[in-house]
Amino acid sequence: MVLWKEIEAARDRIQEVILRTPTIYSDTLSKLVGKEVFLKLENLQKTGSFKIRGAYNKLSQLPASMRKKEVVAASAGNHAQGVALASSILGIHSTIVMPEGVSLAKQMATQAYGGEIILFGQNTDEALSYAKKMARDGRLLIHPFDDEQIIAGQGTIGLEILEEVPGADAIVVPMGGGGLISGIATIVKKRRPEIKIIGVQSAHAPSAYYSVKRKKIVEVKARPTLADGIAIQRVGEITFPMIQKGVEEVVTVQEDEIASAILLLMERTRIVAEGAGATPLAALLSKRWKIRSKKIVLVISGGNIDFHLLDRIIEKGLAQTGRLVRMSILLRDVPGALAKLTNLIGQHRANILHIIHERAARDIPIGFSKVILVLETRGADHIREIKKGFKEKGYSLQVLS
């Protein structure tokens, strides 16, 4: 097991390399949920996530003879970049196995930090299996979570939280294989055993959730999720007993809740978080856990979100919160009909994002045209106001999404 002394030693070991990320109070989120909410911003860490902490702690303890050998790791992004950068700092050659579908942006970032890329498998678990095979040839495998030195490095976040938010009574942490939450729980429970540790998983990859409930490690088939950084099929052999000992509750969040949390962080706090990093907020907003805490720290574990995905997440988040609505309206096909419609939308202070006007579809009666609108609104009440206004003017409309 990782002892609290090892986490303190890890802090001394890595402090010249990593950033001490800020823990900020969010007035907006606090008012929203009626609690004091703090955000530990590991999205501002080097490489954009907490992973550099564990990677550097592990690699910096290698003897000189081992540093001459190549290290190998498997990751869909954050661990890859952490290992690549830590290896480059220490003059070690690193090979990173990444799933075949990983984005070009993550490949390029890993290469920029000095890692050599091999693409293999359809997910992180398959990439990890291949990396383990490579390790049989003499390379040193740097496991993403099931390693005591890795866990000790991640646990330094817990030390910082205790110093920065001394009155905290709950810490909410994203969970995949369990390395981050195991390290945080170890040091926090040593120093302040009354603080509650809450783990959050995507409902599409709930290995730790079911493992804790059944009191044994349960392997699941992970489905695609916005929280790809924690999409692990099996919690760690080392981390699981630590989770059982130090974590009060594990909860899951849905994809629409993750999308809404990403959007809220961007819009109200100006913080860019990846899917995994937004899961603590998603859990807080959905009121998933039973513990009645008043001063809560959310660990925003990373901010490496692909820009092509961000646009879809924003749209999904807006739709989920009633800020975006698609509707279909039948109009008489006469001059000025469309102008009257758009004027009515303007009167209701909605913003037209997209408009499609068609006449030829089979389901459109002769003499009519169909207009499909995508509107930006203020929320559900505003949508109801628009629907009522349309009905009063004699329009027949259908809300599509």
Secondary structure, DSSP 8 states (H G I E B T S, - for coil): ---HHHHHHHHHHHTTTS----EEE-HHHHHHHTSEEEEEEGGGSGGGBTHHHHHHHHHTTS-HHHHTS-EEEE-SSHHHHHHHHHHHHHT--EEEEE-TT--HHHHHHHHHTT-EEEE-SSSHHHHHHHHHHHHTTT-EE--SSS-HHHHHHHHHHHHHHHHH-TT--EEEEE-SSSHHHHHHHHHHHHH-TTSEEEEEEETTS-HHHHHHHHTS---------S-GGG--SS--TTHHHHHHHH-SEEEEE-HHHHHHHHHHHHHHH-----HHHHHHHHHHHHT------SEEEEEE-B----HHHHHHHHHHHHHHTTSEEEEEEEEESSTTHHHHHHHHHHHTT-EEEEEEEES-STTS-TTEEEEEEEEE-S-HHHHHHHHHHHHHTT--EEE--
